[in-house]
């Protein structure tokens, strides 16, 4: 098991329920394949440059522990999910 941190930027045009449901989907996916250590919701922030004609995004940081092969699957799901503007997954050093 290894520790990871993922930052997720979702579309700010989504209402709060849809945004929470989108983040909840990823939380449940992570819990099914590991354990969530912490969730930090940064809220709506202005983007440094427009992404898909959006100037704002909702930032969420999730720290989790999982098997080393899971982050690749999580990244794949991020890329095919509507409403995700950007994401990154980082392995934390021990």
N, C-alpha and C positions, 0 to 999 in steps of 0.2 A: 504494500500500500504506500502511496506517495501523496504528498500535499500539493494542492493546486489552488490558483486564484484565477477567477474569470471575471472580466468586465464586459458588460452587455449594454449596448446603447440601443434603445427601442424608439420607435417613432413617437414623437410627442403629440402628433395629431390624434392618436388613439385616446379614447376617454379612459378615466381611471380604472374602470372595471376591466376593460379589454387589456390595458397595460398590465394590471395585476394578474389577470388570467394568463397572459403570455409569460410573465416571469414565473408564475406558479407552475406552468408546464415544465419549465427548465428545472425548477427546484425539485419537482417530483421525479424527473428523469435522473437527476444527480442522486437523489435519495435511493432510487432503485438500483443504482450501480455503485454506491458508496455512502459516505456520511457528510452532511453539511456542517461545517464548523461555525460559520457566521455568514450573515447576510447584511450588507450595508446598502441602504437605498439612498442615493445621493439626490434623487429627484430630477426635476427638469433643469437643464443647463443649455446655454447657447453653444452651438458647435463652432469650431474654429473656421470651418468652411462648409458650404452647403453640401449635403449628401442627399441625393435623390430629391432635389428641390426643397429639402427640409433645413431649417436654420436652428432648430432646437431638438434635443433628444433627452430621453429619460435614462439616467445612468443607474446601474445596479452592479454591485461588486459581491461576488459569492466566493467564499473560501471553502474548499471541500477536500476530502480525502477519498481516493479511489485507486483502482488498479491502473497501472501505467497505460493500458490500451484504451481506456474509456475516453480520455480527452479528444482523441481523433474522432470518435463517434459523436461526441458533444459538438465539436466544431462542424461536423457534417450537418447535424440537425440545425445549428445556428444558420448555416448558409442557405438552407432550403425553407426556412421559416419566414413567412411574410410578416413584416413589421420590425424585423431586426435590421438596424442600420449598420452597426459595426459590433464586432466582438473580438476578444482576445483571451487566450488561455495561457497562463504562465505556471511553470513548475517552480515551487518554492524550494529554496535550498534548506537543508537540514542543519 
